[in-house]
């Protein structure tokens, strides 16, 4: 049995003539220990999809199950890292992580909870900044706090909703490398939502493109059979990287062309890729 399974999942908003179908007949299986990336255009419904998996939104139709049980509400077994950090501004780095640990492990002693929170603050390299508040941190450091908080509750699955999209290119590249290290160290099942094809190939075991919206659906699965650890500079010269990149981009562009032909209007959103430019 797959750890996560989606069957015929659809999501719409509005009623009658104002009804908009965002996702149509989404089928997905994620096995325990897999790192799967879903890549597609901004505005195609990726965040809606991950919100349903997190239990924050109900599907309009279809079934979502986790460990064989229906997903009906949020749970600590599915940790989420959002693109907007979602930190409490009046708490320090340590306190933001410690608060999550307190909520999930109330049966532990106070010393156990403190040690566990400190361990995860150190894991993301923020030990020297443990007493700083979010306003005193850079965007990259805030996102590390969000990752530490998610990992500290020891979820079965980690959901990453475009966690690096708001960062500048240099910080994003640095954190991509750190994410790769952390994900390999944690051995968690991970679902990454991104609009960056290169990022998906650098990090994931398997990539599934989400076609252009509205009524977006998932495309074919692409196995990233490139040996780990992956070096971004070496990837530029890797024939398999170039092949995967070309196949995924072509699928997404073909999906966009089909939608434009059907609606006779340009697609919304953007995709972070340039076939003529090497990976960062």
N, C-alpha and C positions, 0 to 999 in steps of 0.2 A: 504494500500500500504506500502510495506517495505521501510525503509529509503534508504537502499542500496540494489541493485539487480544486479546479474550477471547471464546472460543466455548464455549457450553454448560458453563460453569464451575460446579461444585458443591463445597461443602465441608461435611463432617460430622465429628463427634467421637463417639467411643465405638463400641461394638459391640452387636449384638442389640437387646434391649429398651431398653438404655441409650443407644442411638444417637440423636444430636440433629443434625438437618440445619440448618445455619446459613444457607447460601446455596444457592439453587437456580437452575440454568440462567441464569447471569449472562452477558449479551451486552454487549460494550463495544468501541468503537473510539475512539481518540484520535489525531487528526492532529498532525503536527509543528507546533509553535508555538501550539497551542491551550491555553487555560486552562479546564479542566473541573472543576466542583465536583460531588461526590456528597454529597447532604444527606439525613439521615434521623435516626431516633430513636437515642438511646444504647442500645447492646445489640443493635442490629439486624444487626451483622456488618460494619460499615464498616472497623474495624481489621483484621479477618480478611481482608477483600478487599485492602486496601492491603499487608498482609503477604505475600499471595500474589504481588502484582505486584512487590514488592521482592525476591522470591525467598527469603523467610524461611520460608514455609509452602508445602507442595505442595498442589495441588487434589486432592479426592477423585475428581473426574471432570472432563473437559473439558481445554481447551488454552489456555495463555497464551503469547503470542508478543510479542517486542520486536524491532523492526527485522527482522521476518520469521523470527526464531530463537526456539525454545522457551525460556521462562524456567525455569531449573533451579536457580539459585542466585543469591545477591546479586551485584551488579556495580556498578562505579563509574559506569556509564552511567545508573543510576537512584539518585539521591540521595534520602535520606529525612530528614525533620524530624519527630521524634516529639513527642508532647505532654509527655513527661517530661524533655526537654532532652538526657539521656544524655551529659553532659559528664564528663570525668575531673576529680575534685575537687582533685587535687594539682597540676594544671597551670593555668597562667594562661590568660586569654582568647586571647592570641597563640599560646601553646603548644598549646591544644586545636585551633585551626585549622591550625597548622603541622604537627602530627602527621598530620592527614589528607592534607595536601599532600605530605608526605614519602612516605606510603604509595602515593599514586597517581602521583606524578611523580618516581620515583627517578633518572630520567635527567637531570633538570635539575641545574644547579649549586646549591650551597648558597645562594648569593646570590639566584638566581632564585626559589628556594622561599621564602626569607624575604620577598622583595619581594612575591611573590604572596599570601602569608598576610597581610602588613600591608595590602595593597590591599583585601582582603575584610573585614578587621577595620574599616578606615575606611569601607567601603561601608555597613556597618550602623550607623555612628555610634558605634563603641566605641574609637576611637583613644585618647582620654584614659584609658580603662580597660583598655588592652591588657595590663598587667602584673598585673591583679587576678585572684584565683581565684574560682571560682563561688560560694563561700560569702560573698564580699564583694559580690555582685551581686544586684539585684532579679530577680524572676521574668521580667519583660520583657526585661531585659538578658541573662539566661541564654538566653532563646529567640532573641535576636539572634545570640548566639554560635553556636547550633545552625544558624541560617540561613546565617551566614557560612561555617561549616565545610562545609555541604552545597553551597553555591555555589562554594566554592574548588576543589572537585574537578572542576568543569566538567562536570556530568552532562548527558546528553541530555534527561533528564526529571527533574523535581523532584516528589517525593511528599510532601505535607504532611498528616500524620495528626493532625487536630484540634490544630494547633500552638498555638492561643491559648486553648483551653478551660479551662486551669487559672489563667488570669489574671483579675484584677478587671476590672470593666466599663470603667473609664477607660483602663487600660493596654491592654486588648484593643482598644478603639476606636483608640487611637494606633497600635498595631502593625498593625491592619488597613490603615490609611492607608499605613504604611511598606511593608507587604507589596505593596500595589498599586503603589507607586513602584518597588520593587525588581524585581518581576516584569515590569513594563513595560520597565525598563532592561535586564534580563538576556535578554529574548526567549526564555526557556526554555519548553519544554512543561511544563505544570504540572497535576497532579491534586491537588485539595484535598478532603480528607475533613472534613466539618463537620456539626454538628447545628444550626447557626444559618443560617436561610434568608436573613436580611438580609445576613450576611457573604458568603454565596455570590453574591447579586445584586451586591453592591458590587464583588467581585473578579473573578468568572468571565466567560468568554465564553459558556459553556453550562453548564446545570445539569441533573443527572439525579437524581431522587429514588430512594432505596432504601426499598422498602416495609417495613412492620413485620415482625419475625421471629416465630417461627422460619421457616426456609425462605424467607428474604427474596430478592426479585429486584428488578432495576432497572426503573424505570418509564419513561415517555416523556421525551424530551430537550426542554428548554426553552432556546431561544436568548435570551441576554441582549443584546438589540439596543438598548442604552443607550450613548450616546456617552461615550468616555473623554476626559479623566480624570473620574471620578465623584465628586461631592461628597455626603457622607452627608446633609447638611442639605437640599440640593436634591432628593435622592431622595424625601424625604418628600412632595413636592408633584408628583412625576413620575407621570403616569397609567400609563405602561408599568411602572414599578416596582410600583405598587399591583396592577396586573393580574397580573404575574408572581408576585408574593408570594401573592396569593389563589389562583392556580391550583396552585402548588406545595404550599401548605399544605393545600388541599382534597384533593389527591391523597394526601398523607401521612395526613390524618385519615380519609379513606375507606379506605385500606389498614388503618389501625388498627381501624376499626369492623368491617371484614370479618374480621380475625383474631379480634377479641373475639367476634363472632357465631359463629365456627367453634369457638372453644375455650371460650367462656363464661367468660372471665377477663380482667382488665385487662391492658393492654400493659405491658411493662417499659420503663424508660428515660424519657427526656424529650426534648422538642424545644424549642429556644430560639426561640420566636416567640409573639407575642400579637397577634392580628389587630386589636385595638383600640388598640394602642400604636404610635406612630411609630418608625421605625428610629433607632438610636442614631447 
